[in-house]
Amino acid sequence: MNKPVVLRVVNTVLFFSFILQAITIAIIILKIRLPHMQLVFEVHEYNGLFMIIVAAIHITLNWGWIKASFFKKQ
């Protein structure tokens, strides 16, 4: 697979991981009681770790753009 295809997949996965984190933290902060609250905490924890890994891949794939945009020689 070429880089644009991989980046599109990584970006999509990162987006949905972010949405899942937002939903679980909203449930936790708003103290919404669900039958399996322990599962909500576990999903939030493991998805957070997964999100860190996917974000690192995202940064790695975009490193050229990051260098060009933020670390310009003056």
Number of C-alpha atoms within 10 A of each C-alpha: 5 6 10 10 10 14 15 12 13 16 16 12 15 20 14 12 20 15 12 17 20 13 13 22 15 12 16 15 8 9 10 10 9 10 7 8 15 10 12 17 15 12 15 20 14 11 17 16 12 14 20 13 13 17 18 12 17 18 13 11 16 13 12 10 11 13 11 10 9 8 9 8 6 3
